[in-house]
Amino acid sequence: MEEMLRGAAVVGQSGGPTAAINATLAGVIKGYFESREAVTKLYGMKNGIEGFLGERMCDLGSIFSDEKGDVDTEKLSLLSQTPAAALGSCRKKLPDPSAEPEFYEKLIALFKKCDIRYFFYIGGNDSMDTVAKLTKYLETSDYKMRVMGVPKTIDNDLCATDHTPGYGSAAKYIATVTQEVIRDCAVYTVKAVTIVEIMGRDAGWLT
């Protein structure tokens, strides 16, 4: 059984925003308030790993605390229903740990500075790539941390998940818009051909 680490946590959002990404963030914040015997503080990275490298962070524990120091359920509910990415986002790809170890040494120094022992990263493919590279480097380091990727992508193509938050809301939106386009085109005597471009990388689930 692994030892329980005690220290601060940090969470960030990365990649494209979805209607569900803040609900995922709300889940991480709720988890913090339920785990304070191990997690002493919860930081939010502003603009993902890019913001963390620039030491742009906020104290999410304080922001979402009520007068008694417990979670403010009203604020948390509002966050979960707010579109876009509340912490801001980025699309920064990390270098290979074996090619640029000095980059990760800087990251570790920042983790140590804030006593961060838990790292949560919300996003899709590139975000999970960040998680994988950081995990790989930490295996060669004596600094103990837990690194967790929290899935969010409209592409629905992350390994080992049956679905990802973001996909459902995107699929519903596309279905609604497509129905509206069909009805708009049906009002004229001249038939129309309409091309609808849909995102989704190589997965094609939305299409």
Disulfide bonds with the S-S distance in Angstrom:
none
